[in-house]
């Protein structure tokens, strides 16, 4: 008898967890298309710039090490 009571209570927290998750998802404010596009472009530009900066730093360090060792 106690096993059945345990099974019933095991399902209750899962249902309340899913209900609370569903209510939290309803609170989300999704960005509009224009905002999403602007943010995506900004992320792509910053990523490209950082890639170029890292490449240049790597190249300069490689030249410096080559000069010191070479």
PDB file of N, CA, C, O and CB in Angstrom:
ATOM      1  N   UNK A   1       0.823  -1.187   0.000  1.00  0.00           N
ATOM      2  CA  UNK A   1       0.000   0.000   0.000  1.00  0.00           C
ATOM      3  C   UNK A   1       0.871   1.257   0.000  1.00  0.00           C
ATOM      4  O   UNK A   1       0.556   2.226  -0.690  1.00  0.00           O
ATOM      5  CB  UNK A   1      -0.938  -0.005   1.205  1.00  0.00           C
ATOM      6  N   UNK A   2       1.950   1.249   0.758  1.00  0.00           N
ATOM      7  CA  UNK A   2       2.812   2.426   0.808  1.00  0.00           C
ATOM      8  C   UNK A   2       3.520   2.635  -0.533  1.00  0.00           C
ATOM      9  O   UNK A   2       3.856   3.767  -0.880  1.00  0.00           O
ATOM     10  CB  UNK A   2       3.845   2.288   1.942  1.00  0.00           C
ATOM     11  N   UNK A   3       3.749   1.559  -1.290  1.00  0.00           N
ATOM     12  CA  UNK A   3       4.388   1.703  -2.595  1.00  0.00           C
ATOM     13  C   UNK A   3       3.495   2.479  -3.552  1.00  0.00           C
ATOM     14  O   UNK A   3       3.988   3.305  -4.321  1.00  0.00           O
ATOM     15  CB  UNK A   3       4.725   0.331  -3.182  1.00  0.00           C
ATOM     16  N   UNK A   4       2.201   2.229  -3.519  1.00  0.00           N
ATOM     17  CA  UNK A   4       1.279   2.936  -4.407  1.00  0.00           C
ATOM     18  C   UNK A   4       1.207   4.417  -4.036  1.00  0.00           C
ATOM     19  O   UNK A   4       1.112   5.276  -4.912  1.00  0.00           O
ATOM     20  CB  UNK A   4      -0.127   2.300  -4.346  1.00  0.00           C
ATOM     21  N   UNK A   5       1.252   4.705  -2.767  1.00  0.00           N
ATOM     22  CA  UNK A   5       1.210   6.102  -2.338  1.00  0.00           C
ATOM     23  C   UNK A   5       2.463   6.827  -2.829  1.00  0.00           C
ATOM     24  O   UNK A   5       2.395   7.994  -3.214  1.00  0.00           O
ATOM     25  CB  UNK A   5       1.090   6.203  -0.792  1.00  0.00           C
ATOM     26  N   UNK A   6       3.599   6.141  -2.816  1.00  0.00           N
ATOM     27  CA  UNK A   6       4.845   6.730  -3.301  1.00  0.00           C
ATOM     28  C   UNK A   6       4.786   7.011  -4.789  1.00  0.00           C
ATOM     29  O   UNK A   6       5.315   8.023  -5.248  1.00  0.00           O
ATOM     30  CB  UNK A   6       6.017   5.815  -2.996  1.00  0.00           C
ATOM     31  N   UNK A   7       4.152   6.135  -5.548  1.00  0.00           N
ATOM     32  CA  UNK A   7       4.054   6.329  -6.988  1.00  0.00           C
ATOM     33  C   UNK A   7       3.158   7.517  -7.324  1.00  0.00           C
ATOM     34  O   UNK A   7       3.426   8.249  -8.276  1.00  0.00           O
ATOM     35  CB  UNK A   7       3.523   5.065  -7.659  1.00  0.00           C
ATOM     36  N   UNK A   8       2.123   7.704  -6.564  1.00  0.00           N
ATOM     37  CA  UNK A   8       1.218   8.823  -6.822  1.00  0.00           C
ATOM     38  C   UNK A   8       1.929  10.145  -6.557  1.00  0.00           C
ATOM     39  O   UNK A   8       1.783  11.092  -7.329  1.00  0.00           O
ATOM     40  CB  UNK A   8      -0.052   8.710  -5.950  1.00  0.00           C
ATOM     41  N   UNK A   9       2.688  10.217  -5.485  1.00  0.00           N
ATOM     42  CA  UNK A   9       3.384  11.464  -5.164  1.00  0.00           C
ATOM     43  C   UNK A   9       4.542  11.713  -6.122  1.00  0.00           C
ATOM     44  O   UNK A   9       4.929  12.864  -6.324  1.00  0.00           O
ATOM     45  CB  UNK A   9       3.895  11.433  -3.723  1.00  0.00           C
ATOM     46  N   UNK A  10       5.114  10.643  -6.727  1.00  0.00           N
ATOM     47  CA  UNK A  10       6.188  10.839  -7.691  1.00  0.00           C
ATOM     48  C   UNK A  10       5.685  11.552  -8.939  1.00  0.00           C
ATOM     49  O   UNK A  10       6.427  12.326  -9.544  1.00  0.00           O
ATOM     50  CB  UNK A  10       6.812   9.501  -8.068  1.00  0.00           C
ATOM     51  N   UNK A  11       4.449  11.309  -9.332  1.00  0.00           N
ATOM     52  CA  UNK A  11       3.916  11.940 -10.535  1.00  0.00           C
ATOM     53  C   UNK A  11       3.510  13.389 -10.280  1.00  0.00           C
ATOM     54  O   UNK A  11       3.585  14.221 -11.184  1.00  0.00           O
ATOM     55  CB  UNK A  11       2.723  11.151 -11.055  1.00  0.00           C
ATOM     56  N   UNK A  12       3.093  13.689  -9.089  1.00  0.00           N
ATOM     57  CA  UNK A  12       2.616  15.037  -8.785  1.00  0.00           C
ATOM     58  C   UNK A  12       3.705  16.100  -8.950  1.00  0.00           C
ATOM     59  O   UNK A  12       3.430  17.137  -9.555  1.00  0.00           O
ATOM     60  CB  UNK A  12       2.074  15.082  -7.372  1.00  0.00           C
ATOM     61  N   UNK A  13       4.932  15.897  -8.443  1.00  0.00           N
ATOM     62  CA  UNK A  13       5.957  16.933  -8.636  1.00  0.00           C
ATOM     63  C   UNK A  13       6.306  17.138 -10.109  1.00  0.00           C
ATOM     64  O   UNK A  13       6.591  18.261 -10.526  1.00  0.00           O
ATOM     65  CB  UNK A  13       7.216  16.570  -7.861  1.00  0.00           C
ATOM     66  N   UNK A  14       6.287  16.063 -10.898  1.00  0.00           N
ATOM     67  CA  UNK A  14       6.600  16.203 -12.315  1.00  0.00           C
ATOM     68  C   UNK A  14       5.555  17.067 -13.005  1.00  0.00           C
ATOM     69  O   UNK A  14       5.894  17.926 -13.819  1.00  0.00           O
ATOM     70  CB  UNK A  14       6.687  14.827 -12.990  1.00  0.00           C
ATOM     71  N   UNK A  15       4.288  16.842 -12.683  1.00  0.00           N
ATOM     72  CA  UNK A  15       3.230  17.631 -13.308  1.00  0.00           C
ATOM     73  C   UNK A  15       3.330  19.092 -12.892  1.00  0.00           C
ATOM     74  O   UNK A  15       3.169  19.987 -13.723  1.00  0.00           O
ATOM     75  CB  UNK A  15       1.852  17.070 -12.940  1.00  0.00           C
ATOM     76  N   UNK A  16       3.592  19.336 -11.623  1.00  0.00           N
ATOM     77  CA  UNK A  16       3.688  20.732 -11.188  1.00  0.00           C
ATOM     78  C   UNK A  16       4.930  21.393 -11.788  1.00  0.00           C
ATOM     79  O   UNK A  16       4.919  22.591 -12.070  1.00  0.00           O
ATOM     80  CB  UNK A  16       3.727  20.818  -9.644  1.00  0.00           C
ATOM     81  N   UNK A  17       5.995  20.620 -11.983  1.00  0.00           N
ATOM     82  CA  UNK A  17       7.204  21.167 -12.598  1.00  0.00           C
ATOM     83  C   UNK A  17       6.917  21.565 -14.041  1.00  0.00           C
ATOM     84  O   UNK A  17       7.319  22.641 -14.483  1.00  0.00           O
ATOM     85  CB  UNK A  17       8.362  20.143 -12.540  1.00  0.00           C
ATOM     86  N   UNK A  18       6.216  20.692 -14.779  1.00  0.00           N
ATOM     87  CA  UNK A  18       5.881  21.014 -16.160  1.00  0.00           C
ATOM     88  C   UNK A  18       4.903  22.186 -16.238  1.00  0.00           C
ATOM     89  O   UNK A  18       4.998  23.015 -17.144  1.00  0.00           O
ATOM     90  CB  UNK A  18       5.291  19.791 -16.857  1.00  0.00           C
ATOM     91  N   UNK A  19       3.970  22.258 -15.298  1.00  0.00           N
ATOM     92  CA  UNK A  19       3.036  23.384 -15.284  1.00  0.00           C
ATOM     93  C   UNK A  19       3.776  24.692 -15.026  1.00  0.00           C
ATOM     94  O   UNK A  19       3.510  25.701 -15.678  1.00  0.00           O
ATOM     95  CB  UNK A  19       1.946  23.170 -14.219  1.00  0.00           C
ATOM     96  N   UNK A  20       4.702  24.673 -14.076  1.00  0.00           N
ATOM     97  CA  UNK A  20       5.450  25.899 -13.780  1.00  0.00           C
ATOM     98  C   UNK A  20       6.354  26.271 -14.952  1.00  0.00           C
ATOM     99  O   UNK A  20       6.536  27.453 -15.243  1.00  0.00           O
ATOM    100  CB  UNK A  20       6.288  25.729 -12.495  1.00  0.00           C
ATOM    101  N   UNK A  21       6.919  25.272 -15.624  1.00  0.00           N
ATOM    102  CA  UNK A  21       7.754  25.547 -16.786  1.00  0.00           C
ATOM    103  C   UNK A  21       6.907  26.167 -17.900  1.00  0.00           C
ATOM    104  O   UNK A  21       7.343  27.111 -18.559  1.00  0.00           O
ATOM    105  CB  UNK A  21       8.445  24.251 -17.281  1.00  0.00           C
ATOM    106  N   UNK A  22       5.719  25.646 -18.105  1.00  0.00           N
ATOM    107  CA  UNK A  22       4.835  26.177 -19.136  1.00  0.00           C
ATOM    108  C   UNK A  22       4.453  27.625 -18.827  1.00  0.00           C
ATOM    109  O   UNK A  22       4.421  28.468 -19.724  1.00  0.00           O
ATOM    110  CB  UNK A  22       3.574  25.307 -19.260  1.00  0.00           C
ATOM    111  N   UNK A  23       4.166  27.908 -17.570  1.00  0.00           N
ATOM    112  CA  UNK A  23       3.800  29.281 -17.207  1.00  0.00           C
ATOM    113  C   UNK A  23       4.992  30.224 -17.358  1.00  0.00           C
ATOM    114  O   UNK A  23       4.810  31.387 -17.718  1.00  0.00           O
ATOM    115  CB  UNK A  23       3.267  29.331 -15.765  1.00  0.00           C
ATOM    116  N   UNK A  24       6.202  29.748 -17.090  1.00  0.00           N
ATOM    117  CA  UNK A  24       7.395  30.583 -17.266  1.00  0.00           C
ATOM    118  C   UNK A  24       7.649  30.867 -18.748  1.00  0.00           C
ATOM    119  O   UNK A  24       8.062  31.971 -19.104  1.00  0.00           O
ATOM    120  CB  UNK A  24       8.627  29.900 -16.639  1.00  0.00           C
ATOM    121  N   UNK A  25       7.403  29.875 -19.614  1.00  0.00           N
ATOM    122  CA  UNK A  25       7.585  30.089 -21.044  1.00  0.00           C
ATOM    123  C   UNK A  25       6.600  31.122 -21.576  1.00  0.00           C
ATOM    124  O   UNK A  25       6.915  31.839 -22.526  1.00  0.00           O
ATOM    125  CB  UNK A  25       7.426  28.775 -21.801  1.00  0.00           C
ATOM    126  N   UNK A  26       5.429  31.209 -20.989  1.00  0.00           N
ATOM    127  CA  UNK A  26       4.453  32.210 -21.422  1.00  0.00           C
ATOM    128  C   UNK A  26       4.910  33.625 -21.070  1.00  0.00           C
ATOM    129  O   UNK A  26       4.462  34.587 -21.694  1.00  0.00           O
ATOM    130  CB  UNK A  26       3.089  31.930 -20.787  1.00  0.00           C
ATOM    131  N   UNK A  27       5.790  33.765 -20.086  1.00  0.00           N
ATOM    132  CA  UNK A  27       6.279  35.077 -19.663  1.00  0.00           C
ATOM    133  C   UNK A  27       7.404  35.611 -20.557  1.00  0.00           C
ATOM    134  O   UNK A  27       7.748  36.790 -20.480  1.00  0.00           O
ATOM    135  CB  UNK A  27       6.765  35.001 -18.232  1.00  0.00           C
ATOM    136  N   UNK A  28       7.967  34.760 -21.392  1.00  0.00           N
ATOM    137  CA  UNK A  28       9.090  35.165 -22.234  1.00  0.00           C
ATOM    138  C   UNK A  28       8.616  36.168 -23.280  1.00  0.00           C
ATOM    139  O   UNK A  28       7.586  35.968 -23.924  1.00  0.00           O
ATOM    140  CB  UNK A  28       9.739  33.934 -22.914  1.00  0.00           C
ATOM    141  N   UNK A  29       9.374  37.245 -23.443  1.00  0.00           N
ATOM    142  CA  UNK A  29       9.089  38.229 -24.480  1.00  0.00           C
ATOM    143  C   UNK A  29      10.126  38.021 -25.580  1.00  0.00           C
ATOM    144  O   UNK A  29      11.306  38.320 -25.395  1.00  0.00           O
ATOM    145  CB  UNK A  29       9.123  39.711 -23.914  1.00  0.00           C
ATOM    146  N   UNK A  30       9.684  37.512 -26.716  1.00  0.00           N
ATOM    147  CA  UNK A  30      10.589  37.221 -27.812  1.00  0.00           C
ATOM    148  C   UNK A  30      10.846  38.494 -28.610  1.00  0.00           C
ATOM    149  O   UNK A  30       9.941  39.314 -28.767  1.00  0.00           O
ATOM    150  CB  UNK A  30      10.016  36.112 -28.719  1.00  0.00           C
ATOM    151  N   UNK A  31      12.073  38.672 -29.119  1.00  0.00           N
ATOM    152  CA  UNK A  31      12.376  39.885 -29.888  1.00  0.00           C
ATOM    153  C   UNK A  31      11.682  39.858 -31.251  1.00  0.00           C
ATOM    154  O   UNK A  31      11.396  38.792 -31.797  1.00  0.00           O
ATOM    155  CB  UNK A  31      13.900  40.036 -30.075  1.00  0.00           C
ATOM    156  N   UNK A  32      11.419  41.046 -31.785  1.00  0.00           N
ATOM    157  CA  UNK A  32      10.827  41.103 -33.115  1.00  0.00           C
ATOM    158  C   UNK A  32      11.915  40.857 -34.162  1.00  0.00           C
ATOM    159  O   UNK A  32      13.098  40.767 -33.836  1.00  0.00           O
ATOM    160  CB  UNK A  32      10.129  42.474 -33.352  1.00  0.00           C
ATOM    161  N   UNK A  33      11.502  40.752 -35.403  1.00  0.00           N
ATOM    162  CA  UNK A  33      12.427  40.391 -36.481  1.00  0.00           C
ATOM    163  C   UNK A  33      13.536  41.432 -36.654  1.00  0.00           C
ATOM    164  O   UNK A  33      14.692  41.066 -36.872  1.00  0.00           O
ATOM    165  CB  UNK A  33      11.663  40.226 -37.794  1.00  0.00           C
ATOM    166  N   UNK A  34      13.207  42.703 -36.561  1.00  0.00           N
ATOM    167  CA  UNK A  34      14.202  43.759 -36.750  1.00  0.00           C
ATOM    168  C   UNK A  34      15.278  43.713 -35.662  1.00  0.00           C
ATOM    169  O   UNK A  34      16.469  43.810 -35.959  1.00  0.00           O
ATOM    170  CB  UNK A  34      13.521  45.133 -36.757  1.00  0.00           C
ATOM    171  N   UNK A  35      14.864  43.566 -34.422  1.00  0.00           N
ATOM    172  CA  UNK A  35      15.818  43.478 -33.311  1.00  0.00           C
ATOM    173  C   UNK A  35      16.701  42.247 -33.464  1.00  0.00           C
ATOM    174  O   UNK A  35      17.914  42.315 -33.264  1.00  0.00           O
ATOM    175  CB  UNK A  35      15.077  43.436 -31.958  1.00  0.00           C
ATOM    176  N   UNK A  36      16.093  41.136 -33.817  1.00  0.00           N
ATOM    177  CA  UNK A  36      16.847  39.894 -33.996  1.00  0.00           C
ATOM    178  C   UNK A  36      17.867  40.034 -35.119  1.00  0.00           C
ATOM    179  O   UNK A  36      18.997  39.564 -34.994  1.00  0.00           O
ATOM    180  CB  UNK A  36      15.898  38.726 -34.289  1.00  0.00           C
ATOM    181  N   UNK A  37      17.474  40.679 -36.213  1.00  0.00           N
ATOM    182  CA  UNK A  37      18.389  40.885 -37.334  1.00  0.00           C
ATOM    183  C   UNK A  37      19.555  41.781 -36.932  1.00  0.00           C
ATOM    184  O   UNK A  37      20.706  41.482 -37.251  1.00  0.00           O
ATOM    185  CB  UNK A  37      17.645  41.492 -38.526  1.00  0.00           C
ATOM    186  N   UNK A  38      19.265  42.877 -36.237  1.00  0.00           N
ATOM    187  CA  UNK A  38      20.331  43.791 -35.795  1.00  0.00           C
ATOM    188  C   UNK A  38      21.316  43.091 -34.866  1.00  0.00           C
ATOM    189  O   UNK A  38      22.528  43.254 -35.005  1.00  0.00           O
ATOM    190  CB  UNK A  38      19.730  45.013 -35.087  1.00  0.00           C
ATOM    191  N   UNK A  39      20.800  42.318 -33.927  1.00  0.00           N
ATOM    192  CA  UNK A  39      21.679  41.624 -32.985  1.00  0.00           C
ATOM    193  C   UNK A  39      22.503  40.544 -33.683  1.00  0.00           C
ATOM    194  O   UNK A  39      23.667  40.332 -33.344  1.00  0.00           O
ATOM    195  CB  UNK A  39      20.857  41.003 -31.852  1.00  0.00           C
ATOM    196  N   UNK A  40      21.901  39.866 -34.654  1.00  0.00           N
ATOM    197  CA  UNK A  40      22.634  38.837 -35.391  1.00  0.00           C
ATOM    198  C   UNK A  40      23.763  39.459 -36.196  1.00  0.00           C
ATOM    199  O   UNK A  40      24.879  38.938 -36.207  1.00  0.00           O
ATOM    200  CB  UNK A  40      21.690  38.058 -36.317  1.00  0.00           C
ATOM    201  N   UNK A  41      23.485  40.566 -36.867  1.00  0.00           N
ATOM    202  CA  UNK A  41      24.520  41.258 -37.642  1.00  0.00           C
ATOM    203  C   UNK A  41      25.639  41.731 -36.715  1.00  0.00           C
ATOM    204  O   UNK A  41      26.816  41.604 -37.054  1.00  0.00           O
ATOM    205  CB  UNK A  41      23.917  42.459 -38.417  1.00  0.00           C
ATOM    206  N   UNK A  42      25.288  42.269 -35.563  1.00  0.00           N
ATOM    207  CA  UNK A  42      26.298  42.731 -34.608  1.00  0.00           C
ATOM    208  C   UNK A  42      27.185  41.576 -34.147  1.00  0.00           C
ATOM    209  O   UNK A  42      28.403  41.729 -34.056  1.00  0.00           O
ATOM    210  CB  UNK A  42      25.625  43.396 -33.396  1.00  0.00           C
ATOM    211  N   UNK A  43      26.590  40.436 -33.859  1.00  0.00           N
ATOM    212  CA  UNK A  43      27.367  39.275 -33.410  1.00  0.00           C
ATOM    213  C   UNK A  43      28.298  38.793 -34.514  1.00  0.00           C
ATOM    214  O   UNK A  43      29.451  38.459 -34.243  1.00  0.00           O
ATOM    215  CB  UNK A  43      26.432  38.131 -32.969  1.00  0.00           C
ATOM    216  N   UNK A  44      27.822  38.752 -35.748  1.00  0.00           N
ATOM    217  CA  UNK A  44      28.661  38.299 -36.864  1.00  0.00           C
ATOM    218  C   UNK A  44      29.831  39.261 -37.074  1.00  0.00           C
ATOM    219  O   UNK A  44      30.964  38.823 -37.271  1.00  0.00           O
ATOM    220  CB  UNK A  44      27.825  38.178 -38.164  1.00  0.00           C
ATOM    221  N   UNK A  45      29.564  40.562 -37.032  1.00  0.00           N
ATOM    222  CA  UNK A  45      30.633  41.553 -37.229  1.00  0.00           C
ATOM    223  C   UNK A  45      31.674  41.464 -36.115  1.00  0.00           C
ATOM    224  O   UNK A  45      32.873  41.468 -36.392  1.00  0.00           O
ATOM    225  CB  UNK A  45      30.045  42.977 -37.288  1.00  0.00           C
ATOM    226  N   UNK A  46      31.235  41.386 -34.873  1.00  0.00           N
ATOM    227  CA  UNK A  46      32.174  41.291 -33.748  1.00  0.00           C
ATOM    228  C   UNK A  46      32.981  40.001 -33.837  1.00  0.00           C
ATOM    229  O   UNK A  46      34.176  39.999 -33.539  1.00  0.00           O
ATOM    230  CB  UNK A  46      31.418  41.357 -32.399  1.00  0.00           C
ATOM    231  N   UNK A  47      32.348  38.911 -34.241  1.00  0.00           N
ATOM    232  CA  UNK A  47      33.058  37.636 -34.379  1.00  0.00           C
ATOM    233  C   UNK A  47      34.135  37.730 -35.449  1.00  0.00           C
ATOM    234  O   UNK A  47      35.254  37.258 -35.248  1.00  0.00           O
ATOM    235  CB  UNK A  47      32.077  36.504 -34.718  1.00  0.00           C
ATOM    236  N   UNK A  48      33.809  38.333 -36.579  1.00  0.00           N
ATOM    237  CA  UNK A  48      34.796  38.489 -37.653  1.00  0.00           C
ATOM    238  C   UNK A  48      35.948  39.389 -37.199  1.00  0.00           C
ATOM    239  O   UNK A  48      37.114  39.070 -37.433  1.00  0.00           O
ATOM    240  CB  UNK A  48      34.129  39.074 -38.923  1.00  0.00           C
ATOM    241  N   UNK A  49      35.626  40.504 -36.553  1.00  0.00           N
ATOM    242  CA  UNK A  49      36.679  41.408 -36.070  1.00  0.00           C
ATOM    243  C   UNK A  49      37.597  40.728 -35.058  1.00  0.00           C
ATOM    244  O   UNK A  49      38.817  40.870 -35.129  1.00  0.00           O
ATOM    245  CB  UNK A  49      36.057  42.653 -35.443  1.00  0.00           C
ATOM    246  N   UNK A  50      37.016  39.999 -34.128  1.00  0.00           N
ATOM    247  CA  UNK A  50      37.850  39.292 -33.147  1.00  0.00           C
ATOM    248  C   UNK A  50      38.705  38.219 -33.814  1.00  0.00           C
ATOM    249  O   UNK A  50      39.847  37.999 -33.411  1.00  0.00           O
ATOM    250  CB  UNK A  50      36.972  38.656 -32.059  1.00  0.00           C
ATOM    251  N   UNK A  51      38.167  37.558 -34.821  1.00  0.00           N
ATOM    252  CA  UNK A  51      38.957  36.575 -35.567  1.00  0.00           C
ATOM    253  C   UNK A  51      40.148  37.219 -36.246  1.00  0.00           C
ATOM    254  O   UNK A  51      41.249  36.668 -36.232  1.00  0.00           O
ATOM    255  CB  UNK A  51      38.092  35.875 -36.601  1.00  0.00           C
ATOM    256  N   UNK A  52      39.932  38.391 -36.846  1.00  0.00           N
ATOM    257  CA  UNK A  52      41.027  39.117 -37.501  1.00  0.00           C
ATOM    258  C   UNK A  52      42.068  39.558 -36.478  1.00  0.00           C
ATOM    259  O   UNK A  52      43.269  39.434 -36.722  1.00  0.00           O
ATOM    260  CB  UNK A  52      40.485  40.340 -38.268  1.00  0.00           C
ATOM    261  N   UNK A  53      41.619  40.071 -35.342  1.00  0.00           N
ATOM    262  CA  UNK A  53      42.550  40.508 -34.288  1.00  0.00           C
ATOM    263  C   UNK A  53      43.380  39.333 -33.783  1.00  0.00           C
ATOM    264  O   UNK A  53      44.594  39.460 -33.617  1.00  0.00           O
ATOM    265  CB  UNK A  53      41.780  41.156 -33.115  1.00  0.00           C
ATOM    266  N   UNK A  54      42.747  38.206 -33.539  1.00  0.00           N
ATOM    267  CA  UNK A  54      43.480  37.024 -33.061  1.00  0.00           C
ATOM    268  C   UNK A  54      44.475  36.559 -34.115  1.00  0.00           C
ATOM    269  O   UNK A  54      45.598  36.182 -33.778  1.00  0.00           O
ATOM    270  CB  UNK A  54      42.503  35.878 -32.706  1.00  0.00           C
ATOM    271  N   UNK A  55      44.080  36.579 -35.391  1.00  0.00           N
ATOM    272  CA  UNK A  55      44.989  36.183 -36.465  1.00  0.00           C
ATOM    273  C   UNK A  55      46.210  37.101 -36.507  1.00  0.00           C
ATOM    274  O   UNK A  55      47.343  36.632 -36.616  1.00  0.00           O
ATOM    275  CB  UNK A  55      44.262  36.204 -37.820  1.00  0.00           C
ATOM    276  N   UNK A  56      45.972  38.411 -36.421  1.00  0.00           N
ATOM    277  CA  UNK A  56      47.086  39.364 -36.474  1.00  0.00           C
ATOM    278  C   UNK A  56      48.021  39.206 -35.275  1.00  0.00           C
ATOM    279  O   UNK A  56      49.242  39.241 -35.428  1.00  0.00           O
ATOM    280  CB  UNK A  56      46.551  40.799 -36.530  1.00  0.00           C
ATOM    281  N   UNK A  57      47.450  39.032 -34.090  1.00  0.00           N
ATOM    282  CA  UNK A  57      48.292  38.806 -32.912  1.00  0.00           C
ATOM    283  C   UNK A  57      49.119  37.530 -33.061  1.00  0.00           C
ATOM    284  O   UNK A  57      50.297  37.506 -32.702  1.00  0.00           O
ATOM    285  CB  UNK A  57      47.428  38.727 -31.643  1.00  0.00           C
ATOM    286  N   UNK A  58      48.520  36.497 -33.576  1.00  0.00           N
ATOM    287  CA  UNK A  58      49.235  35.238 -33.780  1.00  0.00           C
ATOM    288  C   UNK A  58      50.377  35.430 -34.776  1.00  0.00           C
ATOM    289  O   UNK A  58      51.477  34.913 -34.582  1.00  0.00           O
ATOM    290  CB  UNK A  58      48.270  34.139 -34.275  1.00  0.00           C
ATOM    291  N   UNK A  59      50.102  36.176 -35.840  1.00  0.00           N
ATOM    292  CA  UNK A  59      51.125  36.417 -36.856  1.00  0.00           C
ATOM    293  C   UNK A  59      52.289  37.232 -36.291  1.00  0.00           C
ATOM    294  O   UNK A  59      53.451  36.922 -36.553  1.00  0.00           O
ATOM    295  CB  UNK A  59      50.516  37.140 -38.060  1.00  0.00           C
ATOM    296  N   UNK A  60      51.977  38.269 -35.519  1.00  0.00           N
ATOM    297  CA  UNK A  60      53.024  39.109 -34.925  1.00  0.00           C
ATOM    298  C   UNK A  60      53.854  38.301 -33.929  1.00  0.00           C
ATOM    299  O   UNK A  60      55.080  38.416 -33.910  1.00  0.00           O
ATOM    300  CB  UNK A  60      52.403  40.343 -34.226  1.00  0.00           C
ATOM    301  N   UNK A  61      53.207  37.495 -33.112  1.00  0.00           N
ATOM    302  CA  UNK A  61      53.937  36.659 -32.149  1.00  0.00           C
ATOM    303  C   UNK A  61      54.814  35.652 -32.882  1.00  0.00           C
ATOM    304  O   UNK A  61      55.944  35.391 -32.467  1.00  0.00           O
ATOM    305  CB  UNK A  61      52.955  35.925 -31.205  1.00  0.00           C
ATOM    306  N   UNK A  62      54.297  35.084 -33.973  1.00  0.00           N
ATOM    307  CA  UNK A  62      55.090  34.140 -34.760  1.00  0.00           C
ATOM    308  C   UNK A  62      56.320  34.829 -35.351  1.00  0.00           C
ATOM    309  O   UNK A  62      57.413  34.264 -35.330  1.00  0.00           O
ATOM    310  CB  UNK A  62      54.234  33.522 -35.884  1.00  0.00           C
ATOM    311  N   UNK A  63      56.153  36.042 -35.876  1.00  0.00           N
ATOM    312  CA  UNK A  63      57.305  36.788 -36.408  1.00  0.00           C
ATOM    313  C   UNK A  63      58.310  37.105 -35.305  1.00  0.00           C
ATOM    314  O   UNK A  63      59.517  36.985 -35.514  1.00  0.00           O
ATOM    315  CB  UNK A  63      56.838  38.092 -37.082  1.00  0.00           C
ATOM    316  N   UNK A  64      57.821  37.508 -34.134  1.00  0.00           N
ATOM    317  CA  UNK A  64      58.710  37.818 -33.017  1.00  0.00           C
ATOM    318  C   UNK A  64      59.510  36.609 -32.570  1.00  0.00           C
ATOM    319  O   UNK A  64      60.714  36.712 -32.332  1.00  0.00           O
ATOM    320  CB  UNK A  64      57.914  38.357 -31.855  1.00  0.00           C
ATOM    321  N   UNK A  65      58.854  35.473 -32.455  1.00  0.00           N
ATOM    322  CA  UNK A  65      59.560  34.251 -32.055  1.00  0.00           C
ATOM    323  C   UNK A  65      60.559  33.841 -33.131  1.00  0.00           C
ATOM    324  O   UNK A  65      61.666  33.400 -32.822  1.00  0.00           O
ATOM    325  CB  UNK A  65      58.560  33.103 -31.788  1.00  0.00           C
ATOM    326  N   UNK A  66      60.165  33.987 -34.396  1.00  0.00           N
ATOM    327  CA  UNK A  66      61.086  33.669 -35.494  1.00  0.00           C
ATOM    328  C   UNK A  66      62.303  34.578 -35.491  1.00  0.00           C
ATOM    329  O   UNK A  66      63.415  34.136 -35.779  1.00  0.00           O
ATOM    330  CB  UNK A  66      60.371  33.778 -36.832  1.00  0.00           C
ATOM    331  N   UNK A  67      62.095  35.841 -35.168  1.00  0.00           N
ATOM    332  CA  UNK A  67      63.212  36.791 -35.106  1.00  0.00           C
ATOM    333  C   UNK A  67      64.149  36.456 -33.953  1.00  0.00           C
ATOM    334  O   UNK A  67      65.370  36.509 -34.104  1.00  0.00           O
ATOM    335  CB  UNK A  67      62.688  38.229 -34.958  1.00  0.00           C
ATOM    336  N   UNK A  68      63.575  36.109 -32.795  1.00  0.00           N
ATOM    337  CA  UNK A  68      64.392  35.795 -31.620  1.00  0.00           C
ATOM    338  C   UNK A  68      65.172  34.495 -31.828  1.00  0.00           C
ATOM    339  O   UNK A  68      66.357  34.423 -31.504  1.00  0.00           O
ATOM    340  CB  UNK A  68      63.506  35.687 -30.365  1.00  0.00           C
ATOM    341  N   UNK A  69      64.518  33.483 -32.362  1.00  0.00           N
ATOM    342  CA  UNK A  69      65.166  32.182 -32.516  1.00  0.00           C
ATOM    343  C   UNK A  69      65.959  32.060 -33.812  1.00  0.00           C
ATOM    344  O   UNK A  69      66.846  31.214 -33.924  1.00  0.00           O
ATOM    345  CB  UNK A  69      64.133  31.090 -32.457  1.00  0.00           C
ATOM    346  N   UNK A  70      65.645  32.889 -34.773  1.00  0.00           N
ATOM    347  CA  UNK A  70      66.165  32.689 -36.093  1.00  0.00           C
ATOM    348  C   UNK A  70      67.404  33.315 -36.491  1.00  0.00           C
ATOM    349  O   UNK A  70      67.847  33.140 -37.626  1.00  0.00           O
ATOM    350  CB  UNK A  70      65.263  33.070 -36.962  1.00  0.00           C
TER     351      UNK A  70
END
